[in-house]
Amino acid sequence: MSTTTAFRQPVLADLIPRTRARDAALVLAGTAFLIVAGQIAIPLWFTPVPLSLATFAVVLNGAALGPARAALGTMLYLGVGVAGAPIFAGQGSGWAFASFGYIVGYVPAAIVVGLLARRRADRSVFATIATAGLGSLLIYAAGLPWLIGFLGVDLATGLELGVYPFLVGDALKAIAAALLLPSAWKLVDQHRS
């Protein structure tokens, strides 16, 4: 196996025969999944950042669609929401709100998770947990500075409002992804045999 082949393994979406229509449908499906997951949100009284399943959707989209399709679907989500469609958590839209930076972070997270899935990081429980954790870290890396700047707070307050309350939820989402993705690959492998 060449080095190029080792780093360009199929993702789940590659198992569907390739056409441009398929790719477009997958991008739109990834965007729709992100919209629905983002609406499953719980506002928290102590922070302007809602608890939502959007980060879970970003990880699943990245792993299942691969970096290019996941990035396009996430950028479409971002663009449509910024343009005014009420698709962000709590039917939000635009960009002038405290948690917008996290949404921007969805794009690099989707790309990196997709790249790691191309290296088979979605095939085992522990690798999937690590991949999901890295995706969450990238979302925080974009979201936390935006939150701090938007609210005009210090780093400690930003962490209290925008990171610490979400760590347990992100760990649970990573575990859920680690149960779903490797299981999906086991089914695929059984079907191929």
N, C-alpha and C positions, 0 to 999 in steps of 0.2 A: 504494500500500500504506500503510495507516495505521500509526502508531507502535505501537499495540497489537498489530497483526498482525505487525509486524516483530519484536517481542519474544516472540511466542507461536507459534513455528514448531513443526511436529510433531517428536517424537522417534521412534525406530524403533518403539516399542511402539504408537504412535498409528496405525500403518499397518494394524493388526488392527482389524476392525470393533468399535466400542465397545459393551460391555455391562458391567454390574456384575460378572458372572461372569468376564469377561475381566480386568477390573482386579484382582479377587481372585486369580485364577490367576497373573497377572503379579507381584503382590506376593509370593505364596508361592514362585513360581519364583525371584524375586530373592533371597529369604531362603535358599532351598535352595542356590542358586549360591554365596552367601556362606559357608554352612556348609561346603560341599565345598571351596571355595577356601581357607578357613581351616584345613582339615585338611591341606592340602598345605603343610606347615611344616617348617622345619629349625631345631632348637634350636641356638643358638650358645653355646659354652662360656664366653665372656667377658661375656655379657650375659643378663639374664632375659627379654629381648624376643626372641621367635622371628622368624625370617624366614619370612613366609607370603605366599600369593597373595591373601589377603583384601583388601588395599588395591587390588589390580588388579580384583577383583570389585566393590568399591565404585565405582570409576571407571566400569567398564562398566555396572553397574546404573544409576548416575546418568544416564549419557548415553543409554542405551537405554530406560529406563523413565520418565525425566523426574523432576522434583523430588518430587512428591507420592508416587508409587508407590515410588520408590527410598527415600524417607524412611520410609515405612511398613514396607517390607521390612527396612530396616536396624534400625528400632526394634523390630520383631518379633524379629529376630536377637538384639539386645541384651537384650530382655526375657526371652526364653526361656533365654538363657545365664545371666542373673543369677538366674533362678528355679531354676537347678540342672541344666538339661540340659547334658550334656557336649559342647557344640558349638563352643566356642572352640578355638583352636590347641592341639594336644596333648590333646584331649578335656577342656579346661579348662571351668570354669563359675564362677559367682559373680562377685564384684567385688573381692575382697581379694587382688589380685596386681599385680605391678609394671607389667604392660603393659595393664591395664584401661583406662587413659585413652585409649589409641590406639583401642580399640573404641568408646568414647564419641565420639571424633572422626570415626568413620565416618558418623555422622548428619549433621553439618553439611557434611562433604565430599560426601556423596551429594546433598544438597540443592543445593549450589552447582554441582556438576558438572551436575546436571539442569537448573538454571536457565540455565547457559551453553549446554547442548545446545539448549535452546529458542531460543537466539540463534544457532544454527548453528555453535557452536564445536567440534562433532564432525564437521564436514564437510571439514576440511583437516588435513593432517599437522601443521603448525606450531601451529594453533589447538588441536588435540587434545592435543599435547604440553604446551602452556601450561595447558590446562584440567586435565590429569592432574597437572601440577606443583602447581597451586593446591590441588587435592584432597589431595595428599600433605602440603602445607604445613598445611592445616587439621587433618589427622590428627596431625601433629607438635605443633601448637599445643595440642591437648588432651592428647596422650599424654606429652609431655615434662614438663610441670608435675606430672602425676600420678606419673610415674616418679621424679622428683626428691623429691617429698614422701613417697612410699611407701618409698623406699630411704634417705631422709635424706642425700642427697648434694648437692654444689654443682652449679652450672650446667655447669661444664666437664666434670665427671664424667658428668652427665646426657647431655650431647651425645655424649660418647665411648661411652656405653652405649646410647643411644636414638635417635641421629640419624645420626652419621657412618657407622656400619657398613651403613646401609640406603640411602644415597644412590645408589649405583651400581645396586642392585636397583630402586629407584623410577624411575631414569632408564630402565632397560630395560623396565619395566612401561609407562611413558609411551610409549615407542617402539612397544611391542606394541599398545597402545590406538590409537596414531596410524596403525598399519597396518590394524587391524581396522575401526575405526569409519568412516573415510572410504571404505574399500573397500566396506563394507556399503551406504553411501549411494550409491556409484556403481552397485552392482548394482540397488538400488531404482530409481534414475533410469533405468537401461537398461530395466528391466522396465516402467516407466511409459510409455516412449517407443513 
